[in-house]
């Protein structure tokens, strides 16, 4: 299986792991230890500890970017676009996503922390645009 497909699978796995390890643990610990009703977690009004709210947002960030990465990886795969740069950018996207999520969840948000988080997001944007550019260049060159 090509590296970008593995990275897409990793991105999806990270999205689920992040949900389970942060939001899931927080909710189930409250349900099981304090008897909070399972229906008390409203999607339209996040309540709870600041770290929990950050975890919700970090998970949402993954959900927002997963389809973008999936579309790019599908285009790479269908177009049979491969190479060392493609692999490097795909790996960089997943690593940057994981680091962005960890920074988001683990640290109270300050200007410095938010800047670091944005830097990891920027790496992903560069990767998305770079891979898209490679696809367009390779497929236009072969037409």
C-alpha positions as CSV (number, residue, x, y, z in Angstrom):
1,X,0.0,0.0,0.0
2,X,1.4,3.4,-0.9
3,X,2.7,5.7,1.9
4,X,0.0,8.4,1.4
5,X,-2.7,5.7,1.8
6,X,-1.0,4.6,5.0
7,X,-0.9,8.2,6.2
8,X,-4.6,8.6,5.4
9,X,-5.3,5.5,7.5
10,X,-3.2,6.9,10.2
11,X,-5.0,10.2,10.1
12,X,-8.3,8.4,10.5
13,X,-7.0,6.3,13.3
14,X,-5.6,9.4,15.0
15,X,-9.0,11.0,14.8
16,X,-10.7,8.1,16.5
17,X,-7.9,7.7,19.1
18,X,-8.1,11.4,19.9
19,X,-11.8,11.1,20.4
20,X,-11.6,8.1,22.6
21,X,-8.6,9.2,24.7
22,X,-9.9,12.7,25.4
23,X,-13.6,13.2,25.0
24,X,-14.5,9.6,25.6
25,X,-12.5,9.3,28.8
26,X,-13.7,12.6,30.1
27,X,-17.4,11.8,29.5
28,X,-17.3,8.2,30.7
29,X,-15.4,9.1,33.8
30,X,-18.1,11.6,34.8
31,X,-20.8,9.1,33.9
32,X,-19.3,6.2,35.8
33,X,-17.9,8.1,38.9
34,X,-20.4,10.9,39.5
35,X,-23.5,9.5,38.0
36,X,-23.9,12.2,35.4
37,X,-26.6,11.2,33.0
38,X,-25.4,10.1,29.6
39,X,-27.7,12.6,27.9
40,X,-26.2,15.6,29.8
41,X,-23.5,16.2,27.1
42,X,-25.1,18.6,24.7
43,X,-23.5,19.0,21.3
44,X,-24.8,22.5,20.8
45,X,-23.4,23.8,24.1
46,X,-20.0,22.3,25.1
47,X,-19.7,22.5,28.9
48,X,-17.0,21.2,31.1
49,X,-13.3,21.6,31.8
50,X,-11.2,23.8,29.5
51,X,-9.1,20.7,28.5
52,X,-12.4,18.9,27.5
53,X,-13.5,21.9,25.4
54,X,-10.0,21.9,23.7
55,X,-10.3,18.2,23.1
56,X,-13.7,18.7,21.4
57,X,-12.2,21.4,19.1
58,X,-9.1,19.3,18.4
59,X,-11.3,16.4,17.3
60,X,-13.4,18.7,15.2
61,X,-10.2,20.0,13.5
62,X,-9.3,16.4,12.6
63,X,-12.8,15.8,11.2
64,X,-12.7,19.0,9.2
65,X,-9.4,18.1,7.6
66,X,-9.8,14.4,7.1
67,X,-12.0,14.7,4.0
68,X,-9.5,17.1,2.4
69,X,-6.6,14.8,3.0
70,X,-8.7,11.8,1.8
71,X,-9.6,13.6,-1.5
72,X,-6.0,14.4,-2.2
73,X,-4.8,10.8,-1.4
74,X,-7.6,9.4,-3.6
75,X,-6.5,11.6,-6.4
76,X,-2.8,10.5,-5.9
77,X,-3.9,6.9,-5.9
78,X,-6.2,7.1,-8.9
79,X,-3.6,9.1,-10.8
80,X,-0.8,6.8,-9.8
81,X,1.2,9.8,-8.6
82,X,4.1,8.6,-6.4
83,X,7.5,9.6,-5.4
84,X,9.7,10.6,-2.5
85,X,8.3,14.1,-2.2
86,X,4.7,12.7,-2.3
87,X,5.6,10.3,0.6
88,X,7.4,13.0,2.5
89,X,4.5,15.5,2.3
90,X,2.0,12.8,3.3
91,X,4.1,11.9,6.4
92,X,4.5,15.5,7.2
93,X,0.8,16.1,7.1
94,X,0.0,13.3,9.5
95,X,2.9,14.2,11.9
96,X,1.8,17.9,11.9
97,X,-1.8,16.9,12.5
98,X,-0.9,14.8,15.5
99,X,1.4,17.5,17.0
100,X,-1.3,20.2,16.4
101,X,-3.8,18.0,18.2
102,X,-1.5,17.3,21.1
103,X,-0.6,21.0,21.5
104,X,-4.3,21.9,21.4
105,X,-5.3,19.3,24.1
106,X,-2.3,19.4,26.4
107,X,-1.6,23.1,26.8
108,X,-3.7,26.0,28.0
109,X,-4.1,28.4,25.0
110,X,-1.9,31.4,25.0
111,X,-0.5,33.4,22.1
112,X,2.6,31.3,22.1
113,X,0.7,28.0,22.2
114,X,-1.7,29.1,19.6
115,X,1.2,30.2,17.3
116,X,2.8,26.8,17.7
117,X,-0.6,25.1,16.9
118,X,-1.0,27.3,13.8
119,X,2.6,26.5,12.7
120,X,1.6,22.8,12.7
121,X,-1.6,23.6,10.8
122,X,0.4,25.6,8.3
123,X,2.6,22.6,7.6
124,X,-0.5,20.7,6.8
125,X,-1.7,23.4,4.4
126,X,1.6,23.4,2.7
127,X,1.4,19.7,2.4
128,X,-2.1,19.8,1.0
129,X,-1.2,22.4,-1.5
130,X,2.1,20.8,-2.4
131,X,0.4,17.4,-3.1
132,X,-2.3,19.1,-5.1
133,X,0.3,20.9,-7.2
134,X,2.2,17.7,-7.8
135,X,-1.0,15.9,-8.9
136,X,-1.9,18.7,-11.3
137,X,1.6,19.0,-12.7
138,X,2.0,15.2,-13.2
139,X,-1.4,14.6,-14.7
140,X,-1.2,17.7,-17.0
141,X,2.2,16.5,-18.1
142,X,0.9,13.1,-19.0
143,X,-2.2,14.3,-20.9
